[in-house]
């Protein structure tokens, strides 16, 4: 079944926020193991896309107006990826995993700023991809 045809409210997304080194990744791994969440590390997923030779992965980036070369350059220069691009990349990953049966997600490394949260809300939450978006802050 296509992600946009899944019942409204099926997905639940928790954003895990905190400073670098605060333990977000460690917490997410534990929650994924113990509670069955699907953990999406934004940085890990971007590096996976950067290193991929898979045409399907390249299509994800084309869909957000970016090339593998641009992603590689941005990551090498340690530039932040535009929230609009990240939102659509994450939406694609969430949709991909929803088709595989995942319904609860932990997202770490996004959003970094309020504009990213607003973009996610308008592009993903309101498109009925998720029922509830929560935020967990690691201090």
Secondary structure, DSSP 4 states (H G I P E B T S, - for coil): --GGGSPTT-EEEEEEEE-TTSSHHHHHHHHHHHH-PEEEEHHHHHHHHHH---HHHHHHHHHTT--HHHHHHHHHTTPPPPHHHHHHHHHHHHHHHHHTT--EEEEES--SSHHHHHHHHHHTGGGTSEEEEEEEEE-
